[in-house]
Structures are given as structure tokens and as C-alpha cells.
Amino acid sequence: MTASGDFDLTTDELREVARYAVRHAEDVLPVYERAVPGDPRPRAAVDAAWTFVRGAARTKLQRVTSLDAHRAARSAPTEAARLAARAAGDAAAAAYLHPIAKATQVGHILRAAANAARVAELEAGGDETAGEALLERSRRLATPVLVDVLRRYPPVTGGGSRVARLMSSLDHDLRRGDAGAEVAS
């Protein structure tokens, strides 16, 4: 399958984007689960993302669980829990990245990583070096395929929130070539 728009995106490329997002979401999922025990929505989104990454067709499972995880985020009791649930929702939604040349689409690629970095900062008492360390790992996790997909979109511009600034920094670094290839699933 190839999705066409302003350019093409293959299913393998979408799987790579989803793999990148879900690895970040999975890392911070325990933050949500500690804050809201018994709410399965973000975990269901992570599981749906992995289902797609591991070869299943993208279906309404990814869409529905993404929306559910974002709803869970709205009622989360802390900023860290809210961002963890959003990362899970973004991971499931990555299967539906649109091939349209708009900077807003970059969020589908990098927002889970930026949310995870901000969660790391919050969990470290607001220490921004924790977020920077996580972004360093995010740069290493970015494969050449992911960076190629990212470069098809216009760069994101800064933003007022810390998550937006983290995403902008990661976007800039990956486009510049500061990526590794630590590939594993």
C-alpha cells in the first residue's frame, strides 16, 4: 500500500514512523498507569500501534484507541500523566500520518518523543537536562527511513510550550543529520 498526496508514503515507512513513536510512548506509559490505575485506554493505544508496526493492516483500531488515549489525557490528574497518555495516542495515530506537506504533520512523527522528553523533565522535578538526555536517545533511535520521511515535511517552528520547543529542537537536529540508527523493536 502506498498513500499518495503531495508525495508518497509506503506502509513500511508508516510502520517506521509508528515504531519510533510507540517506543517513546511505551517508555512513559507507566507514568500514566501509576496516576490513573485501571484505565486501559493509553495501553490499548500502545498495543494498537505495536500491532500495526509488527505487520497488521492499519485499521480503525489505531484510530479508535488513539482518540481514546487522547480523551484519557484530558482527564489525567497531572501534566506528566496527561503527556504520557498523549504520547500513547500519538503512537497509535502515527499509522495515519498524511502525505501532505504541512508542518503540522510533523507532530505525528515527533510529538510522542517530545512528550516523553517533557515527562522525563517533570519526573526529574523539572530538570530540563533529563529532557535533553531523552532527546539524545530519540536522535539515536531515528533511522534513516524515519529521517527521510521527516524531511518530506516542512520544519516545525518553535512554539510557546515546552513540548513544542522540544519537538522543534528534535526536528532541527534530525534534519541536520544528528541521527543514529539504534534499531530494535
FIKOLZA-1660 file (N, C-alpha, C; in steps of 0.1 Angstrom, whole numbers, plus 5000, padded with zeros to 4 digits):
% residues 185
   i   px   py   pz ch aa at
   1 5008 4988 5000  A  M  N
   1 5000 5000 5000  A  M CA
   1 5009 5012 5000  A  M  C
   2 5005 5022 4992  A  T  N
   2 5012 5035 4992  A  T CA
   2 5001 5046 4993  A  T  C
   3 5003 5055 5003  A  A  N
   3 4994 5066 5005  A  A CA
   3 5000 5078 4996  A  A  C
   4 4992 5084 4988  A  S  N
   4 4997 5095 4980  A  S CA
   4 4990 5108 4983  A  S  C
   5 4997 5118 4982  A  G  N
   5 4992 5132 4984  A  G CA
   5 5002 5141 4977  A  G  C
   6 5008 5149 4985  A  D  N
   6 5019 5158 4980  A  D CA
   6 5031 5150 4977  A  D  C
   7 5032 5138 4982  A  F  N
   7 5043 5128 4980  A  F CA
   7 5037 5114 4984  A  F  C
   8 5045 5104 4982  A  D  N
   8 5041 5091 4986  A  D CA
   8 5046 5087 5000  A  D  C
   9 5039 5079 5007  A  L  N
   9 5043 5072 5019  A  L CA
   9 5040 5057 5018  A  L  C
  10 5049 5049 5019  A  T  N
  10 5047 5035 5019  A  T CA
  10 5042 5029 5032  A  T  C
  11 5037 5018 5033  A  T  N
  11 5033 5012 5045  A  T CA
  11 5045 5009 5054  A  T  C
  12 5056 5005 5048  A  D  N
  12 5068 5003 5055  A  D CA
  12 5073 5016 5062  A  D  C
  13 5072 5027 5055  A  E  N
  13 5076 5040 5061  A  E CA
  13 5066 5044 5072  A  E  C
  14 5053 5041 5070  A  L  N
  14 5044 5044 5081  A  L CA
  14 5047 5035 5094  A  L  C
  15 5051 5023 5091  A  R  N
  15 5054 5014 5102  A  R CA
  15 5067 5019 5110  A  R  C
  16 5076 5025 5102  A  E  N
  16 5088 5030 5108  A  E CA
  16 5085 5042 5117  A  E  C
  17 5076 5051 5112  A  V  N
  17 5072 5063 5120  A  V CA
  17 5065 5058 5133  A  V  C
  18 5056 5048 5131  A  A  N
  18 5048 5043 5142  A  A CA
  18 5058 5036 5152  A  A  C
  19 5068 5029 5148  A  R  N
  19 5077 5022 5157  A  R CA
  19 5084 5033 5165  A  R  C
  20 5089 5044 5159  A  Y  N
  20 5096 5054 5166  A  Y CA
  20 5087 5060 5176  A  Y  C
  21 5074 5063 5173  A  A  N
  21 5065 5069 5182  A  A CA
  21 5062 5060 5194  A  A  C
  22 5059 5048 5191  A  V  N
  22 5055 5038 5201  A  V CA
  22 5066 5035 5211  A  V  C
  23 5078 5035 5206  A  R  N
  23 5089 5032 5216  A  R CA
  23 5090 5043 5226  A  R  C
  24 5087 5055 5222  A  H  N
  24 5087 5066 5232  A  H CA
  24 5075 5066 5241  A  H  C
  25 5063 5063 5235  A  A  N
  25 5051 5062 5243  A  A CA
  25 5052 5051 5254  A  A  C
  26 5057 5040 5249  A  E  N
  26 5059 5028 5259  A  E CA
  26 5067 5032 5271  A  E  C
  27 5078 5040 5268  A  D  N
  27 5087 5043 5279  A  D CA
  27 5080 5051 5290  A  D  C
  28 5070 5060 5286  A  V  N
  28 5063 5068 5296  A  V CA
  28 5050 5063 5301  A  V  C
  29 5045 5053 5294  A  L  N
  29 5032 5047 5298  A  L CA
  29 5030 5044 5313  A  L  C
  30 5041 5039 5320  A  P  N
  30 5039 5037 5334  A  P CA
  30 5036 5049 5342  A  P  C
  31 5040 5061 5337  A  V  N
  31 5037 5073 5344  A  V CA
  31 5021 5075 5345  A  V  C
  32 5015 5073 5333  A  Y  N
  32 5000 5074 5333  A  Y CA
  32 4994 5063 5342  A  Y  C
  33 4999 5051 5340  A  E  N
  33 4993 5040 5347  A  E CA
  33 4994 5041 5363  A  E  C
  34 5005 5047 5367  A  R  N
  34 5006 5050 5382  A  R CA
  34 4996 5060 5386  A  R  C
  35 4994 5070 5378  A  A  N
  35 4985 5082 5381  A  A CA
  35 4970 5078 5380  A  A  C
  36 4967 5069 5371  A  V  N
  36 4953 5065 5368  A  V CA
  36 4952 5050 5367  A  V  C
  37 4954 5043 5378  A  P  N
  37 4954 5028 5377  A  P CA
  37 4940 5023 5372  A  P  C
  38 4941 5013 5364  A  G  N
  38 4928 5008 5360  A  G CA
  38 4923 5014 5347  A  G  C
  39 4928 5024 5342  A  D  N
  39 4924 5030 5329  A  D CA
  39 4932 5024 5318  A  D  C
  40 4926 5015 5310  A  P  N
  40 4934 5008 5299  A  P CA
  40 4935 5016 5286  A  P  C
  41 4930 5028 5285  A  R  N
  41 4930 5034 5272  A  R CA
  41 4944 5037 5266  A  R  C
  42 4953 5043 5273  A  P  N
  42 4966 5046 5267  A  P CA
  42 4973 5033 5264  A  P  C
  43 4972 5023 5273  A  R  N
  43 4979 5010 5270  A  R CA
  43 4973 5004 5257  A  R  C
  44 4960 5005 5255  A  A  N
  44 4953 4999 5243  A  A CA
  44 4959 5006 5231  A  A  C
  45 4962 5019 5232  A  A  N
  45 4967 5027 5220  A  A CA
  45 4981 5022 5217  A  A  C
  46 4989 5020 5228  A  V  N
  46 5003 5015 5226  A  V CA
  46 5002 5001 5219  A  V  C
  47 4993 4992 5224  A  D  N
  47 4992 4979 5218  A  D CA
  47 4987 4980 5204  A  D  C
  48 4978 4989 5201  A  A  N
  48 4974 4990 5187  A  A CA
  48 4985 4995 5178  A  A  C
  49 4993 5004 5183  A  A  N
  49 5005 5008 5175  A  A CA
  49 5014 4997 5172  A  A  C
  50 5017 4989 5182  A  W  N
  50 5026 4977 5180  A  W CA
  50 5020 4967 5171  A  W  C
  51 5007 4966 5171  A  T  N
  51 5000 4956 5162  A  T CA
  51 5003 4961 5147  A  T  C
  52 5002 4974 5145  A  F  N
  52 5005 4979 5131  A  F CA
  52 5020 4977 5128  A  F  C
  53 5028 4981 5137  A  V  N
  53 5043 4981 5135  A  V CA
  53 5047 4966 5131  A  V  C
  54 5041 4957 5138  A  R  N
  54 5045 4943 5136  A  R CA
  54 5039 4936 5124  A  R  C
  55 5032 4944 5116  A  G  N
  55 5027 4938 5103  A  G CA
  55 5013 4938 5100  A  G  C
  56 5004 4940 5110  A  A  N
  56 4990 4940 5107  A  A CA
  56 4986 4953 5099  A  A  C
  57 4975 4951 5092  A  A  N
  57 4970 4963 5084  A  A CA
  57 4966 4974 5094  A  A  C
  58 4967 4986 5090  A  R  N
  58 4961 4997 5098  A  R CA
  58 4946 4997 5096  A  R  C
  59 4940 4998 5108  A  T  N
  59 4925 4997 5108  A  T CA
  59 4920 5007 5117  A  T  C
  60 4907 5007 5119  A  K  N
  60 4901 5016 5128  A  K CA
  60 4906 5014 5143  A  K  C
  61 4912 5002 5146  A  L  N
  61 4917 5000 5159  A  L CA
  61 4927 5011 5163  A  L  C
  62 4936 5015 5153  A  Q  N
  62 4946 5026 5156  A  Q CA
  62 4939 5039 5158  A  Q  C
  63 4929 5042 5150  A  R  N
  63 4922 5055 5151  A  R CA
  63 4914 5055 5164  A  R  C
  64 4906 5045 5167  A  V  N
  64 4898 5045 5179  A  V CA
  64 4906 5046 5192  A  V  C
  65 4917 5038 5193  A  T  N
  65 4925 5038 5205  A  T CA
  65 4933 5051 5206  A  T  C
  66 4936 5057 5195  A  S  N
  66 4943 5070 5196  A  S CA
  66 4934 5080 5202  A  S  C
  67 4922 5081 5197  A  L  N
  67 4912 5090 5202  A  L CA
  67 4909 5088 5217  A  L  C
  68 4908 5075 5221  A  D  N
  68 4905 5071 5235  A  D CA
  68 4917 5076 5244  A  D  C
  69 4929 5074 5239  A  A  N
  69 4941 5078 5247  A  A CA
  69 4941 5093 5249  A  A  C
  70 4937 5100 5238  A  H  N
  70 4937 5115 5239  A  H CA
  70 4926 5119 5249  A  H  C
  71 4915 5112 5249  A  R  N
  71 4904 5115 5259  A  R CA
  71 4909 5112 5273  A  R  C
  72 4916 5102 5275  A  A  N
  72 4922 5099 5288  A  A CA
  72 4931 5110 5292  A  A  C
  73 4939 5115 5283  A  A  N
  73 4948 5126 5286  A  A CA
  73 4941 5138 5292  A  A  C
  74 4929 5141 5286  A  R  N
  74 4922 5153 5291  A  R CA
  74 4918 5152 5306  A  R  C
  75 4916 5140 5311  A  S  N
  75 4912 5139 5325  A  S CA
  75 4923 5134 5334  A  S  C
  76 4935 5134 5329  A  A  N
  76 4946 5129 5337  A  A CA
  76 4949 5140 5348  A  A  C
  77 4953 5135 5360  A  P  N
  77 4954 5144 5372  A  P CA
  77 4967 5152 5372  A  P  C
  78 4977 5148 5364  A  T  N
  78 4990 5156 5364  A  T CA
  78 4994 5159 5349  A  T  C
  79 5003 5168 5348  A  E  N
  79 5008 5171 5335  A  E CA
  79 5016 5159 5329  A  E  C
  80 5024 5153 5337  A  A  N
  80 5031 5141 5333  A  A CA
  80 5022 5130 5328  A  A  C
  81 5012 5127 5335  A  A  N
  81 5002 5117 5331  A  A CA
  81 4995 5121 5318  A  A  C
  82 4992 5133 5317  A  R  N
  82 4985 5138 5305  A  R CA
  82 4994 5136 5293  A  R  C
  83 5007 5140 5294  A  L  N
  83 5016 5139 5283  A  L CA
  83 5019 5124 5280  A  L  C
  84 5019 5116 5290  A  A  N
  84 5021 5101 5287  A  A CA
  84 5010 5096 5279  A  A  C
  85 4997 5099 5283  A  A  N
  85 4986 5094 5275  A  A CA
  85 4986 5100 5261  A  A  C
  86 4990 5113 5260  A  R  N
  86 4990 5119 5246  A  R CA
  86 5001 5111 5238  A  R  C
  87 5012 5108 5244  A  A  N
  87 5022 5100 5236  A  A CA
  87 5017 5087 5231  A  A  C
  88 5009 5081 5239  A  A  N
  88 5003 5068 5235  A  A CA
  88 4993 5070 5224  A  A  C
  89 4985 5081 5225  A  G  N
  89 4975 5084 5214  A  G CA
  89 4983 5087 5201  A  G  C
  90 4993 5095 5202  A  D  N
  90 5001 5098 5191  A  D CA
  90 5008 5086 5184  A  D  C
  91 5012 5076 5192  A  A  N
  91 5018 5064 5187  A  A CA
  91 5008 5057 5178  A  A  C
  92 4996 5055 5183  A  A  N
  92 4985 5048 5175  A  A CA
  92 4982 5056 5163  A  A  C
  93 4981 5069 5164  A  A  N
  93 4977 5078 5153  A  A CA
  93 4988 5078 5142  A  A  C
  94 5000 5075 5145  A  A  N
  94 5011 5075 5135  A  A CA
  94 5009 5067 5123  A  A  C
  95 5001 5056 5125  A  A  N
  95 4997 5048 5113  A  A CA
  95 4990 5056 5103  A  A  C
  96 4984 5067 5106  A  Y  N
  96 4976 5075 5097  A  Y CA
  96 4983 5089 5094  A  Y  C
  97 4996 5089 5095  A  L  N
  97 5003 5101 5090  A  L CA
  97 4999 5104 5076  A  L  C
  98 4996 5117 5073  A  H  N
  98 4991 5121 5060  A  H CA
  98 5002 5126 5051  A  H  C
  99 5003 5122 5039  A  P  N
  99 5013 5126 5030  A  P CA
  99 5010 5140 5024  A  P  C
 100 5008 5150 5033  A  I  N
 100 5006 5164 5028  A  I CA
 100 5017 5172 5034  A  I  C
 101 5022 5181 5026  A  A  N
 101 5034 5189 5030  A  A CA
 101 5030 5200 5039  A  A  C
 102 5026 5197 5052  A  K  N
 102 5023 5207 5062  A  K CA
 102 5031 5204 5074  A  K  C
 103 5036 5214 5080  A  A  N
 103 5044 5212 5092  A  A CA
 103 5036 5206 5104  A  A  C
 104 5023 5208 5104  A  T  N
 104 5015 5202 5114  A  T CA
 104 5016 5187 5115  A  T  C
 105 5019 5181 5103  A  Q  N
 105 5020 5166 5102  A  Q CA
 105 5033 5161 5110  A  Q  C
 106 5043 5170 5112  A  V  N
 106 5055 5166 5119  A  V CA
 106 5052 5161 5133  A  V  C
 107 5041 5166 5139  A  G  N
 107 5037 5162 5152  A  G CA
 107 5034 5147 5153  A  G  C
 108 5029 5142 5142  A  H  N
 108 5026 5127 5141  A  H CA
 108 5039 5119 5142  A  H  C
 109 5050 5125 5138  A  I  N
 109 5063 5118 5137  A  I CA
 109 5070 5120 5150  A  I  C
 110 5070 5132 5156  A  L  N
 110 5079 5136 5167  A  L CA
 110 5073 5139 5180  A  L  C
 111 5060 5142 5180  A  R  N
 111 5053 5146 5193  A  R CA
 111 5054 5136 5204  A  R  C
 112 5053 5123 5201  A  A  N
 112 5055 5113 5212  A  A CA
 112 5068 5114 5218  A  A  C
 113 5079 5116 5210  A  A  N
 113 5092 5118 5216  A  A CA
 113 5093 5130 5224  A  A  C
 114 5087 5141 5219  A  A  N
 114 5088 5154 5227  A  A CA
 114 5080 5153 5240  A  A  C
 115 5068 5146 5239  A  N  N
 115 5061 5144 5252  A  N CA
 115 5068 5136 5262  A  N  C
 116 5075 5125 5257  A  A  N
 116 5083 5117 5266  A  A CA
 116 5094 5125 5272  A  A  C
 117 5100 5133 5264  A  A  N
 117 5111 5142 5270  A  A CA
 117 5106 5151 5281  A  A  C
 118 5095 5157 5278  A  R  N
 118 5089 5166 5289  A  R CA
 118 5085 5158 5301  A  R  C
 119 5079 5145 5299  A  V  N
 119 5076 5137 5311  A  V CA
 119 5089 5134 5318  A  V  C
 120 5100 5131 5312  A  A  N
 120 5113 5129 5319  A  A CA
 120 5117 5141 5327  A  A  C
 121 5115 5153 5321  A  E  N
 121 5118 5165 5329  A  E CA
 121 5109 5166 5341  A  E  C
 122 5096 5164 5340  A  L  N
 122 5087 5165 5351  A  L CA
 122 5090 5155 5362  A  L  C
 123 5093 5143 5357  A  E  N
 123 5096 5132 5367  A  E CA
 123 5109 5135 5374  A  E  C
 124 5118 5143 5368  A  A  N
 124 5130 5147 5374  A  A CA
 124 5129 5161 5382  A  A  C
 125 5117 5164 5385  A  G  N
 125 5115 5177 5393  A  G CA
 125 5116 5189 5384  A  G  C
 126 5114 5188 5371  A  G  N
 126 5115 5200 5363  A  G CA
 126 5129 5202 5357  A  G  C
 127 5138 5192 5359  A  D  N
 127 5152 5193 5354  A  D CA
 127 5152 5191 5339  A  D  C
 128 5155 5202 5331  A  E  N
 128 5155 5202 5317  A  E CA
 128 5166 5193 5311  A  E  C
 129 5176 5190 5319  A  T  N
 129 5187 5181 5314  A  T CA
 129 5181 5167 5312  A  T  C
 130 5171 5163 5319  A  A  N
 130 5165 5150 5317  A  A CA
 130 5158 5149 5304  A  A  C
 131 5152 5160 5300  A  G  N
 131 5145 5160 5287  A  G CA
 131 5156 5160 5276  A  G  C
 132 5166 5168 5277  A  E  N
 132 5177 5168 5267  A  E CA
 132 5183 5154 5266  A  E  C
 133 5185 5147 5277  A  A  N
 133 5191 5134 5276  A  A CA
 133 5181 5124 5268  A  A  C
 134 5168 5126 5271  A  L  N
 134 5159 5117 5263  A  L CA
 134 5159 5121 5249  A  L  C
 135 5160 5134 5245  A  L  N
 135 5161 5138 5231  A  L CA
 135 5174 5132 5225  A  L  C
 136 5184 5131 5232  A  E  N
 136 5197 5125 5227  A  E CA
 136 5194 5110 5223  A  E  C
 137 5187 5103 5231  A  R  N
 137 5182 5089 5228  A  R CA
 137 5173 5089 5216  A  R  C
 138 5164 5099 5215  A  S  N
 138 5155 5100 5204  A  S CA
 138 5163 5102 5191  A  S  C
 139 5173 5109 5191  A  R  N
 139 5181 5111 5179  A  R CA
 139 5188 5098 5175  A  R  C
 140 5192 5090 5185  A  R  N
 140 5198 5077 5182  A  R CA
 140 5188 5067 5176  A  R  C
 141 5176 5068 5181  A  L  N
 141 5166 5059 5176  A  L CA
 141 5160 5062 5162  A  L  C
 142 5163 5074 5157  A  A  N
 142 5158 5078 5144  A  A CA
 142 5166 5071 5133  A  A  C
 143 5159 5063 5126  A  T  N
 143 5166 5056 5115  A  T CA
 143 5166 5065 5102  A  T  C
 144 5174 5061 5093  A  P  N
 144 5175 5069 5080  A  P CA
 144 5161 5069 5073  A  P  C
 145 5153 5059 5074  A  V  N
 145 5139 5059 5068  A  V CA
 145 5131 5070 5075  A  V  C
 146 5131 5070 5089  A  L  N
 146 5124 5080 5096  A  L CA
 146 5128 5094 5092  A  L  C
 147 5141 5096 5091  A  V  N
 147 5146 5110 5088  A  V CA
 147 5142 5113 5074  A  V  C
 148 5142 5104 5065  A  D  N
 148 5138 5106 5051  A  D CA
 148 5123 5111 5051  A  D  C
 149 5115 5104 5058  A  V  N
 149 5101 5107 5059  A  V CA
 149 5099 5121 5065  A  V  C
 150 5106 5124 5075  A  L  N
 150 5105 5137 5082  A  L CA
 150 5109 5148 5072  A  L  C
 151 5119 5146 5064  A  R  N
 151 5124 5157 5055  A  R CA
 151 5114 5160 5044  A  R  C
 152 5104 5152 5042  A  R  N
 152 5094 5154 5032  A  R CA
 152 5084 5165 5037  A  R  C
 153 5084 5168 5049  A  Y  N
 153 5075 5178 5055  A  Y CA
 153 5083 5191 5058  A  Y  C
 154 5076 5202 5058  A  P  N
 154 5083 5215 5062  A  P CA
 154 5086 5214 5077  A  P  C
 155 5097 5220 5081  A  P  N
 155 5101 5220 5095  A  P CA
 155 5091 5227 5104  A  P  C
 156 5090 5222 5117  A  V  N
 156 5081 5228 5126  A  V CA
 156 5088 5241 5131  A  V  C
 157 5081 5251 5135  A  T  N
 157 5086 5263 5141  A  T CA
 157 5084 5261 5156  A  T  C
 158 5092 5269 5163  A  G  N
 158 5091 5268 5178  A  G CA
 158 5077 5267 5183  A  G  C
 159 5074 5272 5194  A  G  N
 159 5061 5273 5200  A  G CA
 159 5062 5277 5214  A  G  C
 160 5051 5280 5220  A  G  N
 160 5051 5285 5234  A  G CA
 160 5054 5275 5244  A  G  C
 161 5049 5262 5242  A  S  N
 161 5050 5252 5252  A  S CA
 161 5064 5246 5252  A  S  C
 162 5067 5240 5263  A  R  N
 162 5080 5232 5264  A  R CA
 162 5080 5221 5255  A  R  C
 163 5069 5214 5253  A  V  N
 163 5068 5202 5244  A  V CA
 163 5070 5207 5230  A  V  C
 164 5065 5218 5226  A  A  N
 164 5067 5224 5212  A  A CA
 164 5081 5227 5210  A  A  C
 165 5088 5233 5220  A  R  N
 165 5102 5236 5219  A  R CA
 165 5111 5224 5218  A  R  C
 166 5107 5214 5226  A  L  N
 166 5115 5201 5225  A  L CA
 166 5113 5194 5211  A  L  C
 167 5101 5195 5206  A  M  N
 167 5098 5189 5193  A  M CA
 167 5106 5197 5182  A  M  C
 168 5106 5210 5183  A  S  N
 168 5113 5218 5173  A  S CA
 168 5128 5215 5173  A  S  C
 169 5133 5214 5185  A  S  N
 169 5148 5210 5187  A  S CA
 169 5151 5197 5180  A  S  C
 170 5142 5187 5183  A  L  N
 170 5145 5174 5177  A  L CA
 170 5143 5174 5162  A  L  C
 171 5133 5181 5157  A  D  N
 171 5131 5182 5143  A  D CA
 171 5144 5189 5136  A  D  C
 172 5148 5199 5142  A  H  N
 172 5160 5206 5137  A  H CA
 172 5172 5197 5136  A  H  C
 173 5175 5190 5148  A  D  N
 173 5186 5181 5148  A  D CA
 173 5185 5169 5138  A  D  C
 174 5174 5163 5137  A  L  N
 174 5173 5152 5128  A  L CA
 174 5174 5157 5113  A  L  C
 175 5169 5168 5110  A  R  N
 175 5170 5173 5096  A  R CA
 175 5185 5177 5093  A  R  C
 176 5192 5181 5104  A  R  N
 176 5206 5185 5102  A  R CA
 176 5215 5172 5101  A  R  C
 177 5210 5161 5105  A  G  N
 177 5217 5149 5103  A  G CA
 177 5222 5143 5116  A  G  C
 178 5217 5148 5128  A  D  N
 178 5221 5143 5141  A  D CA
 178 5212 5131 5145  A  D  C
 179 5213 5120 5137  A  A  N
 179 5205 5108 5140  A  A CA
 179 5214 5096 5140  A  A  C
 180 5210 5087 5148  A  G  N
 180 5217 5074 5148  A  G CA
 180 5209 5064 5142  A  G  C
 181 5212 5051 5145  A  A  N
 181 5204 5041 5139  A  A CA
 181 5203 5029 5149  A  A  C
 182 5199 5032 5161  A  E  N
 182 5197 5022 5171  A  E CA
 182 5183 5015 5168  A  E  C
 183 5183 5005 5160  A  V  N
 183 5171 4999 5155  A  V CA
 183 5168 4986 5163  A  V  C
 184 5157 4985 5169  A  A  N
 184 5152 4973 5176  A  A CA
 184 5137 4975 5178  A  A  C
 185 5130 4964 5180  A  S  N
 185 5116 4965 5182  A  S CA
 185 5112 4959 5196  A  S  C
% end
